[in-house]
C-alpha cells in the first residue's frame, strides 16, 4: 500500500511539473513547514498566502509587523532557497492581515 501511495505521489508531482504547477508543491511545503523553513523573525508572526511565478506573498499577523518584516524580505528569499533546496521563491512580498484597514479592505463591525 505504501509503495502504491509513493508511486501515485510521484506521478502527481510529474503531472504538476508538466502543467507548470510546480509552485503548488512548493506552496504546500511552505504551508506545512513555514515556522521551520522561515525561522525568526517570521515564525509565529506570519504565514505564506500564495506563490506564483516565484513571488511569495506573506501575510503578517498584525498590521504593525508589516514594515518590520519588509526589511527582511530579501534575507527570507535566501533562507527559503536553502531550506527548500530550490530557487522557487525569487521575491517575497509582505502584506497586512486580511480584513485590516492597512490591507485596503473595509472592516465591518460585528
Residue pairs with C-beta under 8 A, 6 or more apart in sequence:
13 25
16 22
16 24
16 25
22 88
23 51
23 52
23 53
23 88
26 51
26 84
26 86
26 88
26 89
27 48
27 50
27 51
29 37
29 84
30 37
30 48
30 51
30 56
30 80
30 84
31 47
31 48
33 83
34 42
34 43
34 46
34 47
34 48
35 42
35 43
35 44
36 43
36 83
37 79
37 80
37 83
37 84
38 46
38 76
38 79
38 80
39 79
41 68
41 69
41 72
42 58
42 69
42 72
42 76
44 61
45 60
45 61
45 62
45 65
45 69
46 58
46 59
46 60
46 61
46 65
46 69
46 94
47 58
47 59
47 61
48 56
48 57
48 58
48 59
49 57
49 58
49 59
49 95
50 56
50 57
51 57
51 88
51 89
54 87
54 88
54 89
54 90
54 91
55 90
55 91
55 92
55 93
56 80
56 89
56 91
56 92
56 93
57 93
57 95
58 69
58 76
58 92
58 93
58 94
58 95
59 94
59 95
59 96
59 97
59 98
60 66
60 69
60 94
60 95
60 96
60 97
61 97
62 97
62 100
63 96
63 97
63 100
63 101
63 102
63 103
66 94
66 95
66 96
66 102
69 94
70 94
73 91
73 92
73 93
73 94
74 92
76 89
76 92
77 89
77 90
77 91
77 92
80 88
80 89
80 92
81 87
81 88
81 89
95 103
96 102
96 103
97 103
98 105
99 105
99 107
100 107
101 107
